[in-house]
């Protein structure tokens, strides 16, 4: 019989034990992370210590991401498979929540079960909505619903901490596997601390919908940075009129005081798509793109284990309204073999939780990597489809390729476009992997080079490496927080 218990001396861990020879290996395997056990025992009994935390991408050791995991026990040669342990009751620690049922382990955020329910959240929400008192000189940041600390909010955080280090910076996170910037305070979504921080911060900086109930207290400001120049139609412009969606869009946009746009084209689209007609839109370039002008990819390549001289292709398709996981239009391992490159696979943030990592020789799944801008910096070329990443990557001047086998379906049925991608794309459009491989090997097309130049003039004129400085200057000048 296998025994199991929790331990939290040097960090949270699951301790397994049994009689007989020590297993060859014990692993804890999840969709986006895995750890291996430290094994002890000399033949009569064995112990496997599985840490419930991991260091990824060369970063700090952090709790495992929320999700389901499988304990995989590989017996020693000639030994039989061990029996599953008795279920372990729920354990709520400082950094995570865990429960074990047979060989299935479930990890959750460290939110007290008393609050992690409909009734508990309703109580916290009522307290939040009715709270009074002074606001703090603090900023509440949220990026992609707390799945990471990245994008424009991260770049604004870095510049704000430099210009006004005394300001408190809260970061909304889904769990404590999300690394937050140095000096920031992580607050787990749904916890009492999260609801409190949301209610007392003078400034909220977000890049997507606020969700849940939001009540702006007197003196609070919401800066909506958004997360990309749009090619595909969004909000009120999406195909098919849905009255409920229209009401939700207008209700959401009324929560924002200021909207950030990468360029005048995006400002015009966002203004109408979100009925943001009378409030200010700051057209300052994207702070997240500053690093594409001022940085280099050496450090990122090192974190990913990629040599400085290797060719790196980043495949980053957008999400689809009709599926949860990343599209399967590309065989990443075959592309790596055909081109000799390292292929990075980056799923959209909406595919992070439901999806699983792509694996293969010279293939690295970087969907869970915290900062897309760093990946753009490390890549020699981008392969995408309809993702707004196209408007960011062209800041680098490096080549871009469009793998669009479902162009007619996406453009005509799923979303629709604001302009003709085929007529203006700054790189070749291909329908198959064979066409992509050929395009990657071809010489530069002078006509596409001219398109690329016009594209940058239209969309990247303000991406000059100083967007965060300008945005933070306006935040401080307008007194959203005190510097």
C-alpha positions as CSV (number, residue, x, y, z in Angstrom):
1,X,0.0,0.0,0.0
2,X,1.3,3.4,-0.9
3,X,1.1,6.1,1.8
4,X,0.7,9.9,1.1
5,X,1.0,13.0,3.2
6,X,1.5,16.7,2.8
7,X,4.6,18.6,3.9
8,X,5.5,22.3,3.9
9,X,8.9,22.7,5.6
10,X,11.0,23.9,2.6
11,X,8.1,24.6,0.4
12,X,4.9,22.6,-0.3
13,X,5.4,18.9,-1.2
14,X,3.6,15.7,-1.6
15,X,5.4,12.8,0.2
16,X,4.7,9.3,-1.1
17,X,6.0,6.1,0.5
18,X,5.8,2.3,0.1
19,X,7.3,-1.1,0.7
20,X,9.7,-2.8,-1.6
21,X,12.3,-1.6,-4.1
22,X,12.6,2.1,-4.9
23,X,10.8,3.1,-8.1
24,X,12.9,4.1,-11.1
25,X,11.2,7.4,-11.3
26,X,8.2,9.3,-9.9
27,X,6.9,12.3,-11.8
28,X,4.0,14.8,-11.4
29,X,2.7,15.7,-14.8
30,X,0.3,18.5,-15.7
31,X,-0.7,20.3,-18.9
32,X,1.8,23.1,-18.5
33,X,4.3,21.9,-15.9
34,X,5.9,18.8,-14.5
35,X,8.2,17.9,-11.6
36,X,10.2,14.9,-10.7
37,X,10.5,13.4,-7.2
38,X,13.5,13.1,-5.0
39,X,13.7,9.4,-4.2
40,X,15.2,7.7,-1.1
41,X,15.2,4.1,0.1
42,X,17.5,1.1,0.1
43,X,15.2,-1.7,-1.0
44,X,12.9,-2.5,1.8
45,X,11.0,0.8,1.8
46,X,11.0,4.0,-0.4
47,X,10.0,7.6,-0.2
48,X,9.3,10.0,-3.0
49,X,9.2,13.7,-2.3
50,X,7.3,15.6,-5.0
51,X,7.8,19.4,-4.7
52,X,4.6,21.3,-5.5
53,X,6.6,24.2,-6.9
54,X,8.9,24.6,-9.9
55,X,11.3,27.0,-11.5
56,X,10.4,27.6,-15.2
57,X,12.3,29.5,-17.9
58,X,15.2,30.1,-15.6
59,X,13.0,32.2,-13.2
60,X,12.3,31.9,-9.5
61,X,10.8,28.8,-7.9
62,X,7.1,29.3,-7.7
63,X,4.0,27.1,-6.8
64,X,2.7,24.9,-9.5
65,X,0.0,26.4,-11.8
66,X,-3.6,25.6,-11.0
67,X,-4.9,22.5,-12.7
68,X,-5.0,18.7,-12.7
69,X,-1.9,16.6,-12.4
70,X,-1.2,12.9,-12.6
71,X,1.3,11.1,-10.4
72,X,3.3,8.7,-12.6
73,X,5.2,6.0,-10.7
74,X,7.7,4.1,-12.9
75,X,8.5,0.9,-10.9
76,X,12.0,-0.5,-10.7
77,X,12.8,-3.3,-13.2
78,X,10.9,-6.4,-12.1
79,X,8.8,-4.7,-9.5
80,X,5.0,-4.5,-9.7
81,X,3.1,-1.2,-10.0
82,X,2.3,0.2,-6.5
83,X,-1.3,0.5,-5.3
84,X,-2.8,4.0,-5.3
85,X,-2.7,5.8,-2.0
86,X,-5.8,6.7,0.0
87,X,-7.3,10.1,-0.8
88,X,-5.7,13.0,1.0
89,X,-8.1,15.7,2.3
90,X,-7.8,19.3,1.0
91,X,-4.8,21.2,2.2
92,X,-4.7,25.0,2.0
93,X,-1.3,26.5,2.4
94,X,0.2,29.9,2.0
95,X,1.0,29.4,-1.6
96,X,-1.5,26.8,-3.0
97,X,-4.4,24.5,-2.3
98,X,-4.1,20.8,-3.1
99,X,-6.1,17.6,-2.9
100,X,-5.1,14.0,-3.8
101,X,-7.5,11.3,-5.1
102,X,-5.6,8.1,-6.1
103,X,-3.0,9.2,-8.5
104,X,-4.8,12.4,-9.4
105,X,-3.6,15.6,-7.8
106,X,-5.5,18.9,-8.1
107,X,-3.8,22.2,-7.5
108,X,-5.7,25.4,-6.8
109,X,-5.0,28.9,-5.7
110,X,-4.5,29.5,-2.0
111,X,-8.0,30.9,-1.4
112,X,-9.8,29.7,1.7
113,X,-12.6,27.4,0.8
114,X,-14.9,29.6,2.8
115,X,-14.5,32.3,0.2
116,X,-14.0,30.0,-2.8
117,X,-17.7,29.5,-3.4
118,X,-20.6,31.4,-4.8
119,X,-21.9,32.4,-1.4
120,X,-18.4,33.4,-0.2
121,X,-17.7,35.5,-3.3
122,X,-21.1,37.2,-3.0
123,X,-20.2,38.2,0.5
124,X,-16.8,39.6,-0.5
125,X,-18.4,41.4,-3.5
126,X,-21.0,43.0,-1.3
127,X,-18.3,44.2,1.1
128,X,-16.3,45.5,-1.8
129,X,-19.3,47.4,-3.4
130,X,-20.3,49.1,-0.2
131,X,-16.8,49.9,1.1
132,X,-16.0,53.5,2.0
133,X,-12.9,55.3,3.2
134,X,-9.7,56.8,1.8
135,X,-8.0,55.4,-1.3
136,X,-4.4,54.3,-1.3
137,X,-1.7,55.8,-3.4
138,X,-1.6,52.5,-5.2
139,X,-2.0,50.9,-8.7
140,X,-3.9,47.7,-9.3
141,X,-2.5,45.9,-12.4
142,X,-4.1,43.1,-14.3
143,X,-3.0,41.4,-17.6
144,X,-4.9,38.8,-19.5
145,X,-7.2,38.2,-16.5
146,X,-4.3,37.5,-14.2
147,X,-2.9,34.6,-16.2
148,X,0.5,36.4,-16.3
149,X,2.1,39.7,-15.5
150,X,2.9,41.0,-19.0
151,X,2.0,43.2,-21.9
152,X,1.4,47.0,-21.5
153,X,0.6,46.8,-17.8
154,X,4.0,45.2,-17.2
155,X,5.9,47.9,-19.1
156,X,3.9,50.6,-17.3
157,X,4.7,49.0,-14.0
158,X,8.4,49.0,-14.7
159,X,8.5,52.6,-15.7
160,X,6.2,53.7,-12.8
161,X,8.4,51.9,-10.3
162,X,11.4,53.7,-11.7
163,X,9.8,57.1,-11.7
164,X,7.8,56.8,-8.5
165,X,9.2,54.0,-6.4
166,X,7.0,54.8,-3.4
167,X,3.7,53.8,-5.1
168,X,2.2,50.5,-4.0
169,X,1.8,48.2,-6.9
170,X,-0.8,45.3,-6.6
171,X,-0.9,42.6,-9.3
172,X,-4.0,40.5,-9.9
173,X,-3.0,36.9,-10.5
174,X,-4.9,33.6,-10.9
175,X,-2.5,31.9,-8.5
176,X,1.0,32.3,-7.1
177,X,2.6,30.5,-10.0
178,X,2.4,33.9,-11.8
179,X,5.6,35.8,-11.3
180,X,5.0,39.5,-10.6
181,X,7.6,42.3,-11.0
182,X,10.1,43.0,-8.3
183,X,8.6,45.0,-5.4
184,X,5.0,44.3,-6.5
185,X,2.4,42.7,-4.3
186,X,0.5,39.7,-5.8
187,X,-3.1,39.3,-4.9
188,X,-4.9,36.1,-5.9
189,X,-8.2,36.7,-7.8
190,X,-11.2,36.1,-5.6
191,X,-9.3,36.3,-2.3
192,X,-10.2,39.0,0.3
193,X,-6.9,40.7,-0.5
194,X,-7.8,40.9,-4.2
195,X,-11.2,42.4,-3.6
196,X,-9.6,44.9,-1.1
197,X,-6.8,46.0,-3.5
198,X,-9.3,46.5,-6.3
199,X,-11.3,48.8,-4.1
200,X,-8.6,50.9,-2.6
201,X,-6.2,51.5,-5.5
202,X,-6.4,55.0,-7.0
203,X,-5.4,53.7,-10.4
204,X,-6.3,50.5,-12.2
205,X,-4.2,49.5,-15.3
206,X,-5.7,46.6,-17.2
207,X,-5.5,45.2,-20.7
208,X,-8.8,43.4,-21.0
209,X,-12.3,43.5,-19.6
210,X,-12.5,44.0,-15.8
211,X,-15.1,41.3,-15.4
212,X,-16.9,40.5,-12.2
213,X,-18.6,43.4,-10.6
214,X,-16.7,46.7,-10.7
215,X,-17.8,49.7,-8.8
216,X,-15.6,52.8,-9.4
217,X,-15.1,54.6,-6.1
218,X,-14.8,58.4,-6.1
219,X,-11.2,59.3,-7.1
220,X,-10.5,56.0,-8.9
221,X,-9.3,55.9,-12.5
222,X,-9.2,53.0,-14.9
223,X,-6.6,53.1,-17.7
224,X,-7.5,50.5,-20.3
225,X,-4.3,49.7,-22.3
226,X,-5.9,47.0,-24.5
227,X,-3.7,44.3,-25.9
228,X,-3.3,44.8,-29.6
229,X,-4.1,46.8,-32.8
230,X,-7.1,45.0,-34.3
231,X,-7.2,43.2,-37.6
232,X,-10.2,41.0,-36.7
233,X,-13.5,42.7,-35.8
234,X,-14.3,43.0,-32.1
235,X,-16.9,44.1,-29.6
236,X,-19.8,45.9,-31.3
237,X,-18.3,45.1,-34.7
238,X,-18.3,41.3,-34.4
239,X,-20.5,39.5,-36.9
240,X,-24.2,39.1,-36.0
241,X,-26.0,41.5,-33.7
242,X,-26.5,40.2,-30.2
243,X,-28.3,42.6,-27.9
244,X,-26.9,41.1,-24.8
245,X,-23.3,41.4,-26.1
246,X,-24.0,45.0,-27.1
247,X,-25.2,45.8,-23.6
248,X,-22.2,44.1,-22.1
249,X,-19.8,46.0,-24.3
250,X,-21.2,49.4,-23.5
251,X,-21.4,48.6,-19.8
252,X,-17.7,47.5,-19.8
253,X,-16.4,50.5,-21.7
254,X,-18.2,52.9,-19.3
255,X,-15.9,51.5,-16.6
256,X,-12.8,52.9,-18.4
257,X,-11.6,56.5,-18.0
258,X,-8.8,56.4,-20.5
259,X,-8.0,54.1,-23.4
260,X,-4.5,53.5,-24.8
261,X,-4.0,52.9,-28.5
262,X,-0.9,51.9,-30.4
263,X,-1.6,54.1,-33.4
264,X,-4.3,56.4,-34.9
265,X,-5.8,53.5,-36.9
266,X,-6.4,51.5,-33.7
267,X,-7.7,54.5,-31.9
268,X,-10.4,54.9,-34.5
269,X,-11.4,51.3,-34.4
270,X,-11.5,51.0,-30.6
271,X,-13.4,54.2,-30.2
272,X,-16.3,52.9,-32.3
273,X,-16.1,49.2,-31.4
274,X,-16.4,50.0,-27.7
275,X,-18.6,53.1,-28.0
276,X,-15.8,55.0,-26.3
277,X,-16.8,58.3,-27.9
278,X,-16.3,61.1,-25.4
279,X,-13.4,60.1,-23.2
280,X,-9.7,60.5,-23.9
281,X,-7.7,58.0,-26.1
282,X,-4.0,58.2,-25.7
283,X,-2.2,57.4,-28.9
284,X,1.3,56.9,-27.6
285,X,2.5,53.6,-29.1
286,X,2.6,50.4,-27.0
287,X,4.8,50.4,-23.9
288,X,5.1,46.6,-24.3
289,X,7.0,47.3,-27.6
290,X,9.7,49.5,-26.1
291,X,11.9,46.5,-25.5
292,X,11.7,45.6,-29.2
293,X,13.7,48.8,-29.9
294,X,15.9,49.0,-26.8
295,X,16.6,45.3,-26.0
296,X,18.1,42.2,-27.5
297,X,17.2,38.6,-27.3
298,X,20.4,37.1,-25.9
299,X,19.1,36.7,-22.3
300,X,15.8,35.2,-23.4
301,X,17.5,32.7,-25.7
302,X,19.7,31.7,-22.7
303,X,16.6,31.2,-20.5
304,X,15.1,28.9,-23.2
305,X,18.4,27.0,-23.8
306,X,18.8,28.3,-27.3
307,X,22.3,29.0,-28.8
308,X,23.1,32.5,-29.9
309,X,23.7,31.4,-33.5
310,X,20.6,29.2,-33.9
311,X,17.7,30.3,-36.1
312,X,14.5,30.7,-34.1
313,X,11.0,30.6,-35.6
314,X,8.1,31.7,-33.4
315,X,4.7,30.3,-34.3
316,X,2.0,32.3,-32.6
317,X,-1.5,31.9,-34.0
318,X,-4.5,33.7,-32.5
319,X,-7.4,31.9,-30.8
320,X,-10.5,30.7,-32.6
321,X,-14.1,31.4,-31.4
322,X,-15.0,27.8,-32.2
323,X,-12.3,25.9,-30.3
324,X,-10.5,26.1,-26.9
325,X,-7.1,25.0,-27.8
326,X,-4.4,26.2,-30.2
327,X,-5.0,25.4,-33.9
328,X,-3.3,22.3,-35.4
329,X,-2.3,23.8,-38.7
330,X,1.4,23.4,-38.2
331,X,3.6,20.3,-37.4
332,X,6.2,22.1,-35.3
333,X,8.6,19.2,-35.2
334,X,8.5,18.7,-39.0
335,X,9.1,22.4,-39.5
336,X,12.1,22.3,-37.2
337,X,13.5,19.3,-39.1
338,X,12.9,20.9,-42.5
339,X,14.4,24.3,-41.7
340,X,17.1,23.4,-39.1
341,X,15.6,26.0,-36.8
342,X,14.3,25.9,-33.2
343,X,10.5,26.4,-33.3
344,X,8.9,28.2,-30.5
345,X,5.1,27.5,-30.2
346,X,3.1,30.3,-28.5
347,X,-0.6,29.7,-28.0
348,X,-2.9,32.7,-27.4
349,X,-3.6,33.5,-23.7
350,X,-7.1,32.1,-24.0
351,X,-5.6,28.7,-24.8
352,X,-3.2,28.7,-21.8
353,X,-5.5,27.0,-19.3
354,X,-7.4,24.5,-21.5
355,X,-4.5,23.5,-23.7
356,X,-1.4,21.3,-23.3
357,X,2.2,21.9,-24.3
358,X,3.4,20.9,-27.7
359,X,6.5,18.7,-27.6
360,X,9.1,17.5,-30.1
361,X,12.7,17.7,-31.1
362,X,13.9,21.3,-31.4
363,X,10.4,22.4,-30.4
364,X,9.7,24.5,-27.3
365,X,6.2,25.3,-26.2
366,X,6.3,28.9,-24.7
367,X,2.6,29.4,-24.2
368,X,3.3,29.6,-20.5
369,X,6.2,32.0,-20.9
370,X,5.3,35.2,-19.0
371,X,6.2,37.9,-21.6
372,X,5.4,37.7,-25.3
373,X,7.6,40.8,-26.1
374,X,10.7,38.9,-25.0
375,X,9.8,36.1,-27.3
376,X,9.4,38.5,-30.2
377,X,12.8,39.9,-29.4
378,X,14.4,36.4,-29.4
379,X,12.8,35.2,-32.7
380,X,14.4,35.6,-36.1
381,X,11.0,35.4,-37.8
382,X,7.3,35.2,-36.8
383,X,4.7,32.9,-38.2
384,X,1.2,33.9,-37.3
385,X,-2.2,34.2,-38.9
386,X,-4.6,36.9,-37.7
387,X,-3.0,37.8,-34.3
388,X,-2.4,41.4,-33.4
389,X,1.1,40.3,-32.7
390,X,1.8,41.1,-36.3
391,X,1.5,44.8,-35.5
392,X,4.1,44.4,-32.7
393,X,6.7,42.2,-34.5
394,X,7.1,44.6,-37.3
395,X,8.8,47.0,-34.9
396,X,11.8,44.7,-35.1
397,X,12.1,44.9,-38.9
398,X,12.4,41.1,-39.0
399,X,10.4,38.9,-41.4
400,X,6.9,37.7,-40.8
401,X,4.9,34.9,-42.5
402,X,1.2,34.3,-42.5
403,X,0.0,30.7,-42.3
404,X,-3.8,31.1,-43.1
405,X,-5.4,27.8,-44.3
406,X,-8.7,28.9,-42.9
407,X,-8.7,32.5,-44.3
408,X,-12.1,32.4,-45.9
409,X,-13.8,30.7,-42.9
410,X,-12.2,33.1,-40.4
411,X,-12.8,36.2,-42.4
412,X,-16.3,35.3,-43.6
413,X,-17.8,33.4,-40.7
414,X,-15.9,33.6,-37.4
415,X,-14.8,37.2,-37.1
416,X,-14.3,39.3,-40.2
417,X,-11.5,41.9,-40.9
418,X,-11.2,45.6,-40.8
419,X,-9.0,45.6,-43.9
420,X,-7.9,43.2,-46.6
421,X,-5.0,41.3,-45.1
422,X,-4.0,39.7,-48.4
423,X,-3.6,43.2,-50.0
424,X,-1.6,44.8,-47.2
425,X,0.3,42.0,-45.3
426,X,4.0,42.7,-44.7
427,X,4.9,39.1,-45.5
428,X,3.8,36.2,-47.7
429,X,0.4,34.5,-47.1
430,X,0.6,30.7,-47.4
431,X,-2.0,28.0,-47.1
432,X,0.1,24.9,-46.3
433,X,3.1,23.9,-44.3
434,X,4.9,23.1,-47.6
435,X,4.3,26.6,-48.9
436,X,5.5,28.0,-45.6
437,X,8.8,26.0,-45.7
438,X,9.4,27.2,-49.2
439,X,8.7,30.8,-48.2
440,X,11.1,30.6,-45.3
441,X,13.8,29.5,-47.8
442,X,13.1,32.1,-50.5
443,X,14.9,35.4,-51.1
444,X,13.3,38.6,-50.0
445,X,10.5,39.9,-52.4
446,X,11.1,43.6,-53.2
447,X,7.3,44.2,-53.4
448,X,6.8,42.7,-49.9
449,X,9.7,44.8,-48.6
450,X,7.9,48.0,-49.8
451,X,4.6,46.8,-48.1
452,X,6.6,46.2,-44.9
453,X,7.9,49.8,-45.0
454,X,4.4,51.2,-45.5
455,X,3.0,49.0,-42.8
456,X,5.6,50.3,-40.3
457,X,4.9,53.9,-41.2
458,X,1.1,53.3,-40.6
459,X,1.2,51.2,-37.5
460,X,4.5,51.6,-35.7
461,X,5.3,55.3,-35.9
462,X,5.0,55.8,-32.2
463,X,6.7,52.5,-31.2
464,X,10.0,54.3,-30.7
465,X,11.2,52.8,-27.4
466,X,9.7,55.6,-25.3
467,X,6.0,54.8,-25.1
468,X,6.1,53.8,-21.4
469,X,7.8,57.0,-20.5
470,X,5.1,59.0,-22.2
471,X,2.3,57.1,-20.7
472,X,3.7,57.2,-17.1
473,X,4.4,60.9,-17.6
474,X,0.7,61.5,-18.4
475,X,-0.4,59.3,-15.5
476,X,1.7,61.4,-13.0
477,X,0.9,64.8,-14.7
478,X,-2.8,64.2,-14.5
479,X,-2.6,63.1,-10.8
480,X,-4.0,59.6,-11.2
481,X,-1.4,58.6,-8.6
482,X,1.0,60.8,-6.6
483,X,4.7,60.4,-7.6
